[in-house]
Amino acid sequence: MPLYEYTCKDCGSTFEQLIAARDRDSGVVCPDCGSKHVQRLICAFAIGKAATGSSSVSCPTCNLR
């Protein structure tokens, strides 16, 4: 199962969720406030390297390089 990153639209918390791809946009609940108003984030690390061909692209939220 892939690991997705989300942000809560109510409290602003950012968190990761290990969830099946088919369920990635439904049923996710913020662990801090319990809100279902969350938005899935796209990490620059995941798309930047393929899109730019650069290995120096990093993800600002997870500090990966």
C-alpha positions as CSV (number, residue, x, y, z in Angstrom):
1,M,0.0,0.0,0.0
2,P,1.3,3.5,-0.8
3,L,1.9,6.2,1.8
4,Y,0.0,9.4,1.0
5,E,0.4,12.8,2.6
6,Y,-2.6,14.9,3.6
7,T,-3.3,18.3,5.1
8,C,-6.4,19.1,7.2
9,K,-8.4,22.0,5.9
10,D,-9.8,22.6,9.4
11,C,-6.8,22.6,11.7
12,G,-3.9,22.8,9.2
13,S,-2.2,19.6,10.4
14,T,-0.1,17.7,7.9
15,F,0.0,13.9,8.2
16,E,0.8,10.7,6.4
17,Q,-1.6,7.8,5.9
18,L,-0.8,4.3,4.6
19,I,-3.9,3.5,2.6
20,A,-4.9,1.5,-0.5
21,A,-4.8,3.6,-3.7
22,R,-8.5,3.0,-4.3
23,D,-9.3,4.6,-0.9
24,R,-6.9,7.5,-1.1
25,D,-9.6,10.1,-1.5
26,S,-12.3,8.8,0.8
27,G,-12.4,7.9,4.5
28,V,-9.3,9.7,5.5
29,V,-9.7,11.4,8.9
30,C,-7.3,14.0,10.5
31,P,-5.6,12.3,13.5
32,D,-5.4,15.6,15.4
33,C,-9.0,17.0,15.1
34,G,-11.0,14.1,13.6
35,S,-12.1,16.2,10.6
36,K,-12.9,14.5,7.3
37,H,-12.0,17.8,5.4
38,V,-8.6,16.7,4.3
39,Q,-6.7,17.3,1.0
40,R,-4.2,14.9,-0.5
41,L,-0.8,16.5,-1.2
42,I,1.5,15.8,-4.0
43,C,5.2,15.7,-3.0
44,A,7.7,17.4,-5.2
45,F,10.1,14.5,-4.5
46,A,7.7,12.0,-6.1
47,I,7.1,13.9,-9.3
48,G,10.1,16.3,-9.5
49,K,12.8,13.8,-10.4
50,A,10.8,12.2,-13.2
51,A,9.5,15.6,-14.5
52,T,12.8,17.5,-14.4
53,G,15.3,14.6,-14.7
54,S,17.1,16.2,-11.7
55,S,18.0,14.2,-8.6
56,S,18.4,17.4,-6.5
57,V,14.7,18.0,-6.3
58,S,13.5,17.6,-2.7
59,C,10.2,17.4,-0.9
60,P,9.7,20.5,1.3
61,T,7.3,18.7,3.7
62,C,9.3,15.5,4.3
63,N,12.8,16.9,3.8
64,L,13.8,14.0,1.6
65,R,16.4,14.4,-1.1
